[in-house]
Amino acid sequence: MKLFGAMEIKENELFIGGVSSTELVSRFGSPLYVMDESFLIDTCKNYYRDFKCLENNNRVAYAGKAFLTKAMCRLIYEQGLYLDVVSGGELYTAYKAGFPLDKVYFHGNNKSVSEVELGVKLGVGVFVVDNLDEMKRLNEIAKKYNRKQNIYLRLTPGIEAHTHEYIKTGQIDSKFGFAPVGETIMDAVKLALDCENINLRGLHCHIGSQIFEIQPYEDAVEVMLGFIKSIKEETGHTIPELDLGGGFGIHYTDEDKPKETRDYCTSILNKVDEVCEKLNIERPILTIEPGRSIVGNAGTTLYTIGAIKEIEGVRTYVSVDGGMTDNIRPALYGAKYEMAIANKITDKCNARVAIAGKCCESGDIFVNDICIQKPDIGDILAVFSTGAYGFSMSSNYNKNPKAAVVFVKDGLARVVSKRQSYEELLALEV
Ligand SMILES: *Cc1c(COP(=O)(O)O)cnc(C)c1O
């Protein structure tokens, strides 16, 4: 078990941000998402420094889809970061948080007319345009509002990475972005240059998620700077900005061996310098878009154990009061997590059990076979590194209300998203 940030163990109990697990559950109930605020801040600071945001004008845009609340928007703003949104709802969250919208990148492969309109109206900094239909739609709407909208073009660079493996292909099959086959990229560039209300500022790519290697990013740098060079040669247009996406891997279990933030950043920056010199082009302003690697390890989910069922000679099921509604990743794609019983955390792990969620779905299992401290009814189960794609993917399946989110720091806990009540659960129904 790996302790992150401001986690510590005192008298056989897990403390996060100076607050004990039992205190958190007794004050706020369970399941409970607990975010270590000082760890979040430190991670943002590291990215800001390591990606040379100050010296080189580079940008770190936090990918809000990993975990977005108004409090999170304010936190990343205070750390000088930009923000990626992928929907009108995420954009509205940033707006209501008072996040400066010129520091927002608007992503998505099917932004609706009303989403595009909202983005233009609110003054989103960059639209990351995914396809020609969007470009035309955006140009019309920008015209209506008398704006010249900055855009990046999303390209598929022919590099696809997932965790340990990555592939380079000439042929691209993705719902995202313009592919380097046929003339689609140059068509997009030319259309952008012809659109009166569009200003083509940059290129974008995003090569995958939970990536541990550095090489795919270096390859992406090479390919993307090559595009910038050929666009210059073919149209005379200089592309001053380049966005290399996110996807930096994190530790969930001991099987995962991520690099440090610094290693990803430094390698990317060095590679950009090297390739720019080779191609004889000016270094663009760079953006990266980490999501998971900013929030993942800062989050812990606390559950209460409510039932323990031993099927003799088969398996013991330990059931908790949440499950696929607050964290769908194990059920959705077999994601693995470390977990422990928070109120007896230094006890020996000699109970071999399965941890089950409470949903009426046999796939609602966090883990089939794990050795943990001997569980008792009423114990608190901590599942680690749940900060990314947990709360943001949560649902009301079985009409389970959404769990609360608290930020903890220096011994204090504050609610940033309340637990949903039954009344609120029915608020939309007529
Ligand atoms: C999902 C996504 C990210 C963030 O990915 P992480 O794996 O969470 O770092 C960044 N950029 C784009 C365009 C994305 O779709």
The ligand as an ORCA input file, in Angstrom:
! r2SCAN-3c Opt
* xyz 0 1
  C      -9.178     12.671    -21.512
  C      -8.379     13.740    -22.134
  C      -7.296     14.280    -21.455
  C      -6.845     13.815    -20.092
  O      -6.448     12.490    -20.068
  P      -5.819     11.901    -18.697
  O      -5.545     10.484    -19.044
  O      -6.854     12.034    -17.644
  O      -4.590     12.691    -18.413
  C      -6.607     15.307    -22.057
  N      -6.966     15.783    -23.274
  C      -8.008     15.276    -23.955
  C      -8.355     15.846    -25.268
  C      -8.749     14.236    -23.418
  O      -9.777     13.741    -24.106
*
